[in-house]
Amino acid sequence: MSESIIVALIAGAASIGGAGIGAYFSNRKSSALITYRLEQLEKKVDKHNSVVERTYALEQQQAVQEERLDVANHRIADLEAITGHMATDK
């Protein structure tokens, strides 16, 4: 009877160990997939942030150009007022 108990304990330990090993490899594979997906997501976020930074710089440059255009238009209007000429739209 003690032999059957020992055999049962060994069989039980092997089945628990087998399940543990299977779970370990399954978790390892899932972890590797999650790590890969996170790396891909980080790359996409970096690209997005780069686009946002470039867009902000372009918006700043556009604002400067618009300000320069406004100043130039005011200067032209002042010169026309001084000389008595009015601009005509063609």
N, CA and C atoms as a LAMMPS dump frame, in Angstrom:
ITEM: TIMESTEP
0
ITEM: NUMBER OF ATOMS
270
ITEM: BOX BOUNDS ff ff ff
-5.0000000000000000e+02 5.0000000000000000e+02
-5.0000000000000000e+02 5.0000000000000000e+02
-5.0000000000000000e+02 5.0000000000000000e+02
ITEM: ATOMS id mol type element x y z
1 1 1 N 0.805 -1.177 0
2 1 2 C 0 0 0
3 1 3 C 0.861 1.258 0
4 2 1 N 1.964 1.205 0.637
5 2 2 C 2.837 2.366 0.647
6 2 3 C 3.422 2.619 -0.728
7 3 1 N 3.612 1.536 -1.518
8 3 2 C 4.109 1.737 -2.879
9 3 3 C 3.072 2.473 -3.729
10 4 1 N 1.837 2.144 -3.561
11 4 2 C 0.79 2.809 -4.347
12 4 3 C 0.662 4.265 -3.93
13 5 1 N 0.864 4.557 -2.667
14 5 2 C 0.812 5.952 -2.21
15 5 3 C 1.985 6.731 -2.804
16 6 1 N 3.16 6.123 -2.787
17 6 2 C 4.342 6.78 -3.343
18 6 3 C 4.157 7.022 -4.842
19 7 1 N 3.652 6.021 -5.558
20 7 2 C 3.404 6.152 -6.987
21 7 3 C 2.378 7.254 -7.239
22 8 1 N 1.332 7.287 -6.417
23 8 2 C 0.299 8.321 -6.573
24 8 3 C 0.879 9.701 -6.312
25 9 1 N 1.715 9.83 -5.303
26 9 2 C 2.336 11.122 -5.001
27 9 3 C 3.26 11.567 -6.138
28 10 1 N 4.019 10.631 -6.67
29 10 2 C 4.919 10.962 -7.781
30 10 3 C 4.108 11.372 -9.004
31 11 1 N 3.05 10.628 -9.292
32 11 2 C 2.202 10.959 -10.43
33 11 3 C 1.543 12.32 -10.237
34 12 1 N 1.072 12.595 -9.033
35 12 2 C 0.454 13.894 -8.741
36 12 3 C 1.453 15.029 -8.872
37 13 1 N 2.669 14.802 -8.359
38 13 2 C 3.703 15.833 -8.459
39 13 3 C 4.072 16.08 -9.917
40 14 1 N 4.145 15.025 -10.71
41 14 2 C 4.485 15.164 -12.117
42 14 3 C 3.396 15.926 -12.865
43 15 1 N 2.134 15.64 -12.548
44 15 2 C 1.053 16.337 -13.243
45 15 3 C 1.008 17.807 -12.839
46 16 1 N 1.242 18.087 -11.564
47 16 2 C 1.275 19.492 -11.116
48 16 3 C 2.474 20.197 -11.727
49 17 1 N 3.625 19.526 -11.721
50 17 2 C 4.828 20.102 -12.312
51 17 3 C 4.664 20.319 -13.793
52 18 1 N 4.038 19.385 -14.486
53 18 2 C 3.799 19.525 -15.923
54 18 3 C 2.913 20.708 -16.222
55 19 1 N 1.876 20.872 -15.405
56 19 2 C 0.988 22.021 -15.594
57 19 3 C 1.747 23.313 -15.306
58 20 1 N 2.599 23.295 -14.313
59 20 2 C 3.391 24.472 -13.979
60 20 3 C 4.357 24.824 -15.084
61 21 1 N 4.973 23.816 -15.668
62 21 2 C 5.913 24.055 -16.757
63 21 3 C 5.165 24.601 -17.977
64 22 1 N 4.012 24.013 -18.286
65 22 2 C 3.208 24.499 -19.414
66 22 3 C 2.775 25.937 -19.201
67 23 1 N 2.346 26.254 -17.983
68 23 2 C 1.928 27.621 -17.675
69 23 3 C 3.116 28.58 -17.778
70 24 1 N 4.278 28.122 -17.335
71 24 2 C 5.48 28.963 -17.399
72 24 3 C 5.796 29.338 -18.849
73 25 1 N 5.82 28.33 -19.735
74 25 2 C 6.144 28.604 -21.129
75 25 3 C 5.054 29.431 -21.806
76 26 1 N 3.812 29.199 -21.426
77 26 2 C 2.72 29.99 -21.975
78 26 3 C 2.856 31.45 -21.547
79 27 1 N 3.148 31.657 -20.261
80 27 2 C 3.322 33.03 -19.764
81 27 3 C 4.539 33.691 -20.389
82 28 1 N 5.575 32.924 -20.602
83 28 2 C 6.795 33.466 -21.208
84 28 3 C 6.504 33.93 -22.633
85 29 1 N 5.754 33.123 -23.376
86 29 2 C 5.404 33.495 -24.748
87 29 3 C 4.52 34.736 -24.756
88 30 1 N 3.547 34.781 -23.862
89 30 2 C 2.663 35.946 -23.776
90 30 3 C 3.453 37.191 -23.39
91 31 1 N 4.37 37.032 -22.465
92 31 2 C 5.189 38.16 -22.029
93 31 3 C 6.047 38.682 -23.178
94 32 1 N 6.609 37.777 -23.959
95 32 2 C 7.422 38.2 -25.102
96 32 3 C 6.559 38.94 -26.119
97 33 1 N 5.345 38.484 -26.343
98 33 2 C 4.444 39.146 -27.284
99 33 3 C 4.064 40.533 -26.775
100 34 1 N 3.77 40.632 -25.504
101 34 2 C 3.416 41.933 -24.917
102 34 3 C 4.597 42.895 -25.021
103 35 1 N 5.794 42.404 -24.759
104 35 2 C 6.985 43.242 -24.864
105 35 3 C 7.162 43.746 -26.295
106 36 1 N 6.983 42.872 -27.264
107 36 2 C 7.104 43.249 -28.668
108 36 3 C 6.068 44.312 -29.032
109 37 1 N 4.829 44.08 -28.618
110 37 2 C 3.755 45.03 -28.936
111 37 3 C 4.012 46.391 -28.298
112 38 1 N 4.534 46.394 -27.074
113 38 2 C 4.853 47.657 -26.41
114 38 3 C 5.963 48.405 -27.155
115 39 1 N 6.956 47.68 -27.626
116 39 2 C 8.033 48.314 -28.386
117 39 3 C 7.486 48.938 -29.659
118 40 1 N 6.589 48.237 -30.341
119 40 2 C 5.991 48.775 -31.561
120 40 3 C 5.158 50.012 -31.252
121 41 1 N 4.425 49.96 -30.163
122 41 2 C 3.61 51.106 -29.76
123 41 3 C 4.491 52.303 -29.406
124 42 1 N 5.605 52.057 -28.733
125 42 2 C 6.529 53.141 -28.396
126 42 3 C 7.072 53.798 -29.662
127 43 1 N 7.37 53.012 -30.685
128 43 2 C 7.853 53.564 -31.943
129 43 3 C 6.792 54.459 -32.579
130 44 1 N 5.544 54.006 -32.544
131 44 2 C 4.463 54.808 -33.113
132 44 3 C 4.277 56.105 -32.338
133 45 1 N 4.374 56.039 -31.026
134 45 2 C 4.231 57.238 -30.194
135 45 3 C 5.371 58.208 -30.487
136 46 1 N 6.591 57.692 -30.664
137 46 2 C 7.717 58.557 -30.999
138 46 3 C 7.486 59.267 -32.327
139 47 1 N 6.984 58.534 -33.322
140 47 2 C 6.682 59.152 -34.616
141 47 3 C 5.619 60.238 -34.458
142 48 1 N 4.586 59.929 -33.691
143 48 2 C 3.498 60.892 -33.469
144 48 3 C 4.039 62.15 -32.797
145 49 1 N 4.858 61.966 -31.764
146 49 2 C 5.406 63.118 -31.058
147 49 3 C 6.283 63.956 -31.977
148 50 1 N 7.005 63.298 -32.867
149 50 2 C 7.837 64.022 -33.828
150 50 3 C 6.97 64.866 -34.758
151 51 1 N 5.87 64.291 -35.204
152 51 2 C 4.955 65.035 -36.08
153 51 3 C 4.354 66.224 -35.335
154 52 1 N 3.983 66.027 -34.096
155 52 2 C 3.406 67.124 -33.307
156 52 3 C 4.429 68.243 -33.14
157 53 1 N 5.671 67.897 -32.841
158 53 2 C 6.715 68.908 -32.666
159 53 3 C 6.964 69.673 -33.968
160 54 1 N 7.015 68.954 -35.094
161 54 2 C 7.237 69.616 -36.375
162 54 3 C 6.05 70.512 -36.733
163 55 1 N 4.843 70.052 -36.447
164 55 2 C 3.643 70.849 -36.725
165 55 3 C 3.657 72.131 -35.899
166 56 1 N 4.055 72.025 -34.636
167 56 2 C 4.123 73.211 -33.78
168 56 3 C 5.134 74.205 -34.348
169 57 1 N 6.294 73.707 -34.789
170 57 2 C 7.308 74.593 -35.356
171 57 3 C 6.783 75.271 -36.624
172 58 1 N 6.076 74.515 -37.465
173 58 2 C 5.506 75.11 -38.678
174 58 3 C 4.459 76.17 -38.356
175 59 1 N 3.655 75.905 -37.335
176 59 2 C 2.646 76.89 -36.944
177 59 3 C 3.299 78.169 -36.444
178 60 1 N 4.393 78.032 -35.721
179 60 2 C 5.112 79.213 -35.239
180 60 3 C 5.689 80.002 -36.413
181 61 1 N 6.268 79.294 -37.382
182 61 2 C 6.817 79.971 -38.558
183 61 3 C 5.716 80.665 -39.354
184 62 1 N 4.564 80.015 -39.461
185 62 2 C 3.451 80.624 -40.188
186 62 3 C 2.979 81.889 -39.476
187 63 1 N 2.931 81.862 -38.166
188 63 2 C 2.506 83.046 -37.414
189 63 3 C 3.482 84.202 -37.642
190 64 1 N 4.774 83.906 -37.666
191 64 2 C 5.78 84.942 -37.922
192 64 3 C 5.598 85.515 -39.325
193 65 1 N 5.365 84.652 -40.316
194 65 2 C 5.181 85.121 -41.698
195 65 3 C 3.915 85.971 -41.822
196 66 1 N 2.857 85.571 -41.14
197 66 2 C 1.621 86.359 -41.173
198 66 3 C 1.841 87.729 -40.547
199 67 1 N 2.599 87.773 -39.463
200 67 2 C 2.903 89.055 -38.814
201 67 3 C 3.724 89.939 -39.75
202 68 1 N 4.693 89.345 -40.428
203 68 2 C 5.508 90.116 -41.383
204 68 3 C 4.647 90.654 -42.52
205 69 1 N 3.73 89.845 -42.995
206 69 2 C 2.836 90.274 -44.07
207 69 3 C 1.951 91.429 -43.601
208 70 1 N 1.434 91.336 -42.389
209 70 2 C 0.613 92.419 -41.85
210 70 3 C 1.419 93.715 -41.741
211 71 1 N 2.653 93.603 -41.271
212 71 2 C 3.512 94.787 -41.146
213 71 3 C 3.778 95.381 -42.523
214 72 1 N 4.074 94.54 -43.501
215 72 2 C 4.334 95.026 -44.86
216 72 3 C 3.095 95.715 -45.431
217 73 1 N 1.921 95.136 -45.201
218 73 2 C 0.682 95.753 -45.694
219 73 3 C 0.443 97.111 -45.04
220 74 1 N 0.731 97.226 -43.747
221 74 2 C 0.568 98.519 -43.067
222 74 3 C 1.559 99.546 -43.616
223 75 1 N 2.769 99.121 -43.882
224 75 2 C 3.761 100.043 -44.443
225 75 3 C 3.313 100.53 -45.816
226 76 1 N 2.817 99.614 -46.638
227 76 2 C 2.337 99.996 -47.976
228 76 3 C 1.17 100.975 -47.849
229 77 1 N 0.256 100.689 -46.943
230 77 2 C -0.894 101.587 -46.746
231 77 3 C -0.428 102.961 -46.276
232 78 1 N 0.553 102.999 -45.381
233 78 2 C 1.071 104.287 -44.907
234 78 3 C 1.745 105.057 -46.035
235 79 1 N 2.521 104.358 -46.848
236 79 2 C 3.181 105.02 -47.976
237 79 3 C 2.169 105.539 -48.981
238 80 1 N 1.127 104.773 -49.227
239 80 2 C 0.087 105.226 -50.163
240 80 3 C -0.642 106.438 -49.611
241 81 1 N -0.85 106.455 -48.297
242 81 2 C -1.531 107.595 -47.694
243 81 3 C -0.658 108.847 -47.792
244 82 1 N 0.645 108.668 -47.613
245 82 2 C 1.558 109.804 -47.667
246 82 3 C 1.645 110.364 -49.092
247 83 1 N 1.718 109.503 -50.055
248 83 2 C 1.873 109.947 -51.449
249 83 3 C 0.532 110.269 -52.093
250 84 1 N -0.574 109.918 -51.48
251 84 2 C -1.887 110.231 -52.037
252 84 3 C -2.363 109.215 -53.041
253 85 1 N -1.671 108.133 -53.183
254 85 2 C -2.101 107.097 -54.101
255 85 3 C -2.866 106.056 -53.334
256 86 1 N -3.825 105.482 -54.009
257 86 2 C -4.571 104.388 -53.399
258 86 3 C -4.33 103.145 -54.231
259 87 1 N -4.194 102.052 -53.552
260 87 2 C -3.999 100.798 -54.274
261 87 3 C -5.298 100.371 -54.921
262 88 1 N -5.183 99.825 -56.095
263 88 2 C -6.362 99.33 -56.777
264 88 3 C -6.226 97.82 -56.969
265 89 1 N -7.303 97.139 -56.78
266 89 2 C -7.304 95.689 -56.992
267 89 3 C -7.545 95.422 -58.453
268 90 1 N -6.726 94.598 -59.04
269 90 2 C -6.9 94.271 -60.448
270 90 3 C -7.333 92.846 -60.581
